[in-house]
Each structure stands twice: as structure tokens, then as C-alpha cells.
Amino acid sequence: MKPSNLFNDIPNELPEEIFQDLLSTDKVRIERIVSKGHFSPESGWYDQDENEWVLVVKGKAKLRFEKDDQLVELNAGDFVDIKAHTKHKVQWTCPDQQTVWLAIFY
């Protein structure tokens, strides 16, 4: 078995965010997200049917939660567990470096 690496195959230029499933079963999905200055549209919120545990592996980001208009800053190593139907959006990702996320949907 050949190992994979979370940091492989990331282009230098990122005109769009990268969303890549690393593992998917009927109970869990693990996704790699790569951002560089990307953020959610001003209007609308993510309102997912699944719980999402998300970790910033590299870089920096800010998530905004609709409830209480809470802004959460995430640095490398920080994670949050977002329960299903908790409305949120990516407010900011660092424009000067790649932000690599690991998201586990369950």
C-alpha cells in the first residue's frame, strides 16, 4: 500500500477553492479543502444535513456563525465541531498563504 500526503497535488495558483473527497462511506466523508483568500458569498449560509468536524491543518481562516453573529478565528491546529443545521460561512482565509482544511462529515 502506498501512502498519500495531504499536501501533495496542490497547485501554486488557486483561482478557485479545491474540494476533494479523501474517503467516503455511507456514514462518514473526509474532505480536503484548500483555500487562498477564498470566502463564502455575502448572502446565504451553509446549512448542512451532516455534522462537520473541521480542522485547519495549515494557514488561517475565520468562520462566522449566524447564531449570535459569532466570528471564530482558526489557526493551524485549531478545530471546531459544527452540528448539522448550524448556519455558518467562511468569512476569510489568508490571502498570502494556502489554508489546508480537513473536514470530516458524519
RODREN-883552 format. One line per 4 residues: for each residue x negated, y, z negated of N, C-alpha, C, O. Coordinates in nm, 3 decimals, always signed. Example, Ala and Ser with C-alpha at 12.3 -4.5 7.8 and 13.67 -1.06 7.14 Angstrom:
BEGIN
-1.319/-0.569/-0.780/-1.230/-0.450/-0.780/-1.320/-0.330/-0.780/-1.424/-0.332/-0.846; -1.285/-0.225/-0.708/-1.367/-0.106/-0.714/-1.290/+0.003/-0.787/-1.341/+0.114/-0.804 $
END
This chain:
BEGIN
-0.085/-0.117/+0.000/+0.000/+0.000/+0.000/-0.090/+0.124/+0.000/-0.184/+0.135/-0.079; -0.058/+0.217/+0.090/-0.135/+0.341/+0.099/-0.063/+0.451/+0.022/+0.056/+0.472/+0.042; -0.134/+0.523/-0.068/-0.068/+0.630/-0.143/-0.039/+0.751/-0.055/-0.106/+0.773/+0.046; +0.058/+0.828/-0.095/+0.088/+0.956/-0.031/+0.044/+1.067/-0.126/+0.018/+1.042/-0.244 $
+0.037/+1.189/-0.075/-0.004/+1.302/-0.157/+0.095/+1.416/-0.136/+0.128/+1.450/-0.023; +0.142/+1.473/-0.245/+0.241/+1.579/-0.242/+0.193/+1.701/-0.164/+0.275/+1.777/-0.112; +0.063/+1.722/-0.157/+0.007/+1.841/-0.093/-0.034/+1.819/+0.053/-0.081/+1.912/+0.118; -0.017/+1.698/+0.104/-0.052/+1.671/+0.245/+0.055/+1.725/+0.339/+0.171/+1.742/+0.301 $
+0.013/+1.751/+0.461/+0.104/+1.789/+0.570/+0.184/+1.916/+0.542/+0.301/+1.926/+0.579; +0.120/+2.013/+0.478/+0.182/+2.142/+0.458/+0.115/+2.241/+0.553/-0.006/+2.264/+0.541; +0.189/+2.298/+0.646/+0.128/+2.393/+0.740/+0.087/+2.522/+0.669/+0.144/+2.558/+0.566; -0.011/+2.592/+0.725/-0.055/+2.720/+0.668/+0.054/+2.826/+0.679/+0.076/+2.903/+0.586 $
+0.120/+2.830/+0.793/+0.228/+2.926/+0.814/+0.362/+2.859/+0.784/+0.386/+2.746/+0.827; +0.447/+2.928/+0.711/+0.577/+2.873/+0.675/+0.688/+2.971/+0.713/+0.740/+3.043/+0.627; +0.725/+2.975/+0.842/+0.834/+3.065/+0.880/+0.965/+3.026/+0.812/+1.052/+3.111/+0.792; +0.979/+2.900/+0.778/+1.097/+2.851/+0.706/+1.051/+2.760/+0.593/+0.944/+2.700/+0.601 $
+1.132/+2.750/+0.489/+1.102/+2.657/+0.380/+1.103/+2.515/+0.433/+1.172/+2.483/+0.530; +1.025/+2.430/+0.369/+1.022/+2.288/+0.403/+1.100/+2.212/+0.296/+1.074/+2.228/+0.177; +1.194/+2.130/+0.339/+1.270/+2.040/+0.251/+1.245/+1.899/+0.303/+1.281/+1.868/+0.417; +1.186/+1.814/+0.221/+1.151/+1.680/+0.267/+1.187/+1.577/+0.160/+1.137/+1.584/+0.048 $
+1.275/+1.482/+0.194/+1.305/+1.373/+0.103/+1.184/+1.281/+0.093/+1.132/+1.234/+0.195; +1.140/+1.255/-0.029/+1.030/+1.162/-0.053/+1.083/+1.024/-0.088/+1.019/+0.922/-0.060; +1.202/+1.021/-0.150/+1.266/+0.896/-0.190/+1.415/+0.921/-0.199/+1.459/+1.024/-0.250; +1.492/+0.827/-0.150/+1.637/+0.842/-0.157/+1.702/+0.707/-0.178/+1.679/+0.613/-0.101 $
+1.785/+0.698/-0.282/+1.864/+0.578/-0.307/+2.007/+0.624/-0.332/+2.037/+0.743/-0.322; +2.096/+0.531/-0.365/+2.234/+0.571/-0.393/+2.247/+0.642/-0.528/+2.352/+0.699/-0.556; +2.143/+0.639/-0.614/+2.152/+0.700/-0.747/+2.058/+0.818/-0.768/+2.081/+0.900/-0.857; +1.953/+0.828/-0.688/+1.855/+0.934/-0.708/+1.794/+0.975/-0.575/+1.779/+0.894/-0.483 $
+1.759/+1.103/-0.566/+1.689/+1.153/-0.449/+1.577/+1.244/-0.497/+1.600/+1.332/-0.580; +1.456/+1.223/-0.446/+1.342/+1.305/-0.482/+1.301/+1.382/-0.358/+1.279/+1.325/-0.251; +1.291/+1.513/-0.375/+1.265/+1.602/-0.261/+1.145/+1.692/-0.290/+1.128/+1.741/-0.401; +1.063/+1.712/-0.187/+0.956/+1.812/-0.194/+1.006/+1.936/-0.121/+1.060/+1.928/-0.011 $
+0.988/+2.050/-0.185/+1.024/+2.178/-0.125/+0.898/+2.263/-0.125/+0.826/+2.269/-0.224; +0.871/+2.328/-0.012/+0.756/+2.418/-0.003/+0.808/+2.554/+0.041/+0.874/+2.567/+0.144; +0.777/+2.656/-0.040/+0.822/+2.793/-0.015/+0.701/+2.885/-0.011/+0.596/+2.855/-0.068; +0.716/+2.996/+0.056/+0.614/+3.102/+0.053/+0.686/+3.233/+0.084/+0.699/+3.274/+0.199 $
+0.733/+3.298/-0.023/+0.808/+3.421/-0.007/+0.954/+3.399/+0.028/+1.026/+3.496/+0.055; +1.000/+3.276/+0.030/+1.139/+3.247/+0.064/+1.230/+3.264/-0.057/+1.187/+3.250/-0.172; +1.355/+3.294/-0.031/+1.454/+3.307/-0.137/+1.593/+3.285/-0.078/+1.611/+3.285/+0.044; +1.689/+3.266/-0.166/+1.828/+3.241/-0.123/+1.890/+3.369/-0.068/+1.847/+3.479/-0.102 $
+1.991/+3.354/+0.019/+2.063/+3.472/+0.067/+2.126/+3.549/-0.049/+2.156/+3.491/-0.154; +2.145/+3.678/-0.030/+2.205/+3.762/-0.135/+2.344/+3.713/-0.174/+2.377/+3.709/-0.293; +2.425/+3.675/-0.076/+2.560/+3.629/-0.107/+2.560/+3.477/-0.121/+2.487/+3.407/-0.051; +2.642/+3.428/-0.209/+2.657/+3.284/-0.227/+2.562/+3.227/-0.331/+2.460/+3.287/-0.366 $
+2.598/+3.110/-0.379/+2.522/+3.039/-0.482/+2.515/+2.892/-0.444/+2.604/+2.840/-0.377; +2.407/+2.823/-0.488/+2.406/+2.678/-0.481/+2.507/+2.630/-0.585/+2.505/+2.675/-0.700; +2.594/+2.539/-0.546/+2.695/+2.480/-0.635/+2.700/+2.332/-0.599/+2.786/+2.289/-0.522; +2.609/+2.258/-0.655/+2.582/+2.120/-0.613/+2.664/+2.019/-0.692/+2.695/+2.040/-0.809 $
+2.697/+1.909/-0.627/+2.769/+1.800/-0.692/+2.677/+1.714/-0.778/+2.724/+1.638/-0.863; +2.546/+1.725/-0.757/+2.447/+1.644/-0.829/+2.377/+1.728/-0.935/+2.368/+1.851/-0.922; +2.328/+1.663/-1.039/+2.234/+1.726/-1.130/+2.102/+1.740/-1.056/+2.070/+1.658/-0.970; +2.024/+1.844/-1.088/+1.894/+1.864/-1.024/+1.790/+1.900/-1.129/+1.802/+2.002/-1.197 $
+1.689/+1.816/-1.140/+1.573/+1.846/-1.224/+1.466/+1.897/-1.129/+1.427/+1.828/-1.035; +1.418/+2.019/-1.153/+1.323/+2.079/-1.059/+1.198/+2.126/-1.133/+1.206/+2.186/-1.240; +1.082/+2.097/-1.073/+0.951/+2.127/-1.129/+0.873/+2.209/-1.027/+0.866/+2.173/-0.910; +0.813/+2.319/-1.072/+0.718/+2.392/-0.988/+0.582/+2.328/-1.011/+0.525/+2.338/-1.120 $
+0.530/+2.263/-0.908/+0.402/+2.194/-0.918/+0.287/+2.292/-0.894/+0.181/+2.284/-0.957; +0.311/+2.386/-0.802/+0.209/+2.484/-0.764/+0.282/+2.612/-0.726/+0.386/+2.607/-0.661; +0.227/+2.727/-0.765/+0.287/+2.854/-0.727/+0.376/+2.911/-0.835/+0.365/+2.876/-0.953; +0.466/+3.000/-0.793/+0.555/+3.070/-0.886/+0.691/+3.091/-0.819/+0.700/+3.103/-0.697 $
+0.796/+3.096/-0.901/+0.931/+3.119/-0.848/+1.017/+3.178/-0.959/+0.984/+3.174/-1.077; +1.131/+3.234/-0.915/+1.232/+3.283/-1.009/+1.366/+3.230/-0.963/+1.403/+3.242/-0.847; +1.439/+3.171/-1.057/+1.574/+3.123/-1.032/+1.672/+3.213/-1.105/+1.648/+3.254/-1.218; +1.782/+3.244/-1.040/+1.889/+3.322/-1.104/+2.010/+3.231/-1.122/+2.049/+3.159/-1.030 $
+2.068/+3.235/-1.241/+2.188/+3.158/-1.272/+2.306/+3.254/-1.286/+2.297/+3.357/-1.352; +2.416/+3.217/-1.221/+2.533/+3.305/-1.220/+2.582/+3.334/-1.362/+2.614/+3.448/-1.395; +2.588/+3.231/-1.443/+2.635/+3.248/-1.580/+2.539/+3.341/-1.653/+2.419/+3.314/-1.661; +2.590/+3.448/-1.705/+2.512/+3.547/-1.779/+2.407/+3.617/-1.693/+2.322/+3.689/-1.747 $
+2.409/+3.598/-1.560/+2.312/+3.660/-1.470/+2.169/+3.638/-1.520/+2.086/+3.729/-1.518; +2.142/+3.515/-1.566/+2.013/+3.482/-1.627/+1.906/+3.459/-1.520/+1.929/+3.388/-1.422; +1.789/+3.521/-1.538/+1.675/+3.505/-1.449/+1.570/+3.422/-1.521/+1.528/+3.456/-1.631; +1.527/+3.311/-1.457/+1.429/+3.221/-1.517/+1.305/+3.221/-1.430/+1.311/+3.189/-1.311 $
+1.193/+3.257/-1.489/+1.065/+3.258/-1.417/+0.996/+3.124/-1.437/+0.985/+3.075/-1.549; +0.951/+3.066/-1.328/+0.884/+2.935/-1.332/+0.742/+2.949/-1.277/+0.721/+3.004/-1.169; +0.646/+2.900/-1.353/+0.508/+2.892/-1.309/+0.471/+2.745/-1.295/+0.549/+2.657/-1.333; +0.354/+2.717/-1.241/+0.311/+2.578/-1.223/+0.325/+2.501/-1.354/+0.275/+2.544/-1.459 $
+0.393/+2.388/-1.347/+0.415/+2.303/-1.464/+0.550/+2.324/-1.530/+0.593/+2.240/-1.609; +0.618/+2.434/-1.500/+0.748/+2.462/-1.560/+0.858/+2.386/-1.486/+0.853/+2.372/-1.364; +0.957/+2.339/-1.562/+1.070/+2.269/-1.501/+1.199/+2.307/-1.570/+1.200/+2.353/-1.684; +1.309/+2.287/-1.497/+1.443/+2.308/-1.552/+1.533/+2.194/-1.506/+1.512/+2.135/-1.400 $
+1.633/+2.165/-1.587/+1.733/+2.065/-1.554/+1.863/+2.139/-1.528/+1.923/+2.195/-1.620; +1.906/+2.139/-1.404/+2.025/+2.215/-1.363/+2.141/+2.116/-1.349/+2.141/+2.031/-1.261; +2.238/+2.130/-1.436/+2.353/+2.040/-1.434/+2.440/+2.067/-1.311/+2.444/+2.178/-1.259; +2.508/+1.965/-1.265/+2.598/+1.977/-1.149/+2.693/+2.095/-1.168/+2.743/+2.120/-1.278 $
+2.717/+2.167/-1.060/+2.808/+2.281/-1.053/+2.764/+2.402/-1.137/+2.845/+2.490/-1.167; +2.636/+2.405/-1.176/+2.580/+2.525/-1.237/+2.533/+2.613/-1.123/+2.435/+2.581/-1.055; +2.601/+2.722/-1.101/+2.571/+2.807/-0.986/+2.438/+2.879/-1.007/+2.413/+2.942/-1.110; +2.352/+2.867/-0.905/+2.218/+2.923/-0.913/+2.166/+2.956/-0.774/+2.224/+2.915/-0.673 $
+2.056/+3.032/-0.770/+1.990/+3.063/-0.644/+1.843/+3.090/-0.670/+1.803/+3.120/-0.782; +1.763/+3.077/-0.565/+1.622/+3.113/-0.572/+1.615/+3.263/-0.548/+1.644/+3.311/-0.439; +1.576/+3.336/-0.651/+1.568/+3.481/-0.643/+1.439/+3.527/-0.575/+1.437/+3.628/-0.506; +1.330/+3.449/-0.596/+1.198/+3.492/-0.548/+1.102/+3.374/-0.550/+1.107/+3.291/-0.641 $
+1.016/+3.365/-0.451/+0.899/+3.278/-0.456/+0.779/+3.363/-0.416/+0.793/+3.458/-0.339; +0.664/+3.328/-0.466/+0.543/+3.406/-0.444/+0.513/+3.419/-0.294/+0.506/+3.318/-0.224; +0.497/+3.542/-0.244/+0.470/+3.560/-0.102/+0.323/+3.539/-0.065/+0.290/+3.526/+0.053; +0.235/+3.535/-0.166/+0.091/+3.526/-0.142/+0.035/+3.385/-0.146/-0.079/+3.362/-0.107 $
+0.115/+3.291/-0.195/+0.069/+3.152/-0.201/+0.188/+3.058/-0.188/+0.303/+3.098/-0.209; +0.160/+2.936/-0.152/+0.267/+2.837/-0.140/+0.319/+2.800/-0.278/+0.243/+2.787/-0.374; +0.449/+2.783/-0.286/+0.511/+2.727/-0.405/+0.559/+2.588/-0.367/+0.641/+2.572/-0.276; +0.508/+2.489/-0.437/+0.545/+2.349/-0.412/+0.634/+2.304/-0.527/+0.594/+2.307/-0.644 $
+0.754/+2.262/-0.492/+0.853/+2.217/-0.589/+0.871/+2.066/-0.576/+0.852/+2.009/-0.468; +0.907/+2.002/-0.684/+0.952/+1.864/-0.683/+1.092/+1.866/-0.743/+1.110/+1.903/-0.860; +1.191/+1.827/-0.665/+1.330/+1.827/-0.710/+1.381/+1.684/-0.716/+1.368/+1.608/-0.621; +1.439/+1.650/-0.829/+1.498/+1.517/-0.845/+1.648/+1.537/-0.866/+1.692/+1.597/-0.963 $
+1.724/+1.485/-0.772/+1.870/+1.493/-0.776/+1.924/+1.360/-0.830/+1.886/+1.254/-0.782; +2.011/+1.367/-0.929/+2.064/+1.246/-0.991/+2.209/+1.263/-1.030/+2.271/+1.171/-1.084 $
END
